Amino acid sequence: MSSMIYTDALKLKKLVREAEALSDEAMLACAKLKQAMLKARQNPDVPVDTGQRAILRLTQAEQQAMSMSTNLLRVHDELSKVARVHAVDDAGIPTDVPAAAIQSASAPTLEEIA
């Protein structure tokens, strides 16, 4: 493979992994936020329904983050297919993404949750 294709492939590999890591970090941040919100709500001086709409909206944001993660996995899968065609001399092992991991799942909307 030409050095330009190899350089591009390495750059793409790095950037895809960075995007996937940021997606995971966003999901972790949402999980930590939800945990803190629920813990704060356990205070006996706070009514149990306090922040309910915020929790519902955070749940929606988590679902959107999961959707982004799934779409990034699809991007990774497509780039692996391109690599098989254009980087056949590469000694690296292409990423095999199971079909079940990239299937679309319909997430409920905030209105459906509420």
Helices and strands as residue ranges (DSSP letters): H 3-41, H 52-86, G 99-102, H 110-113
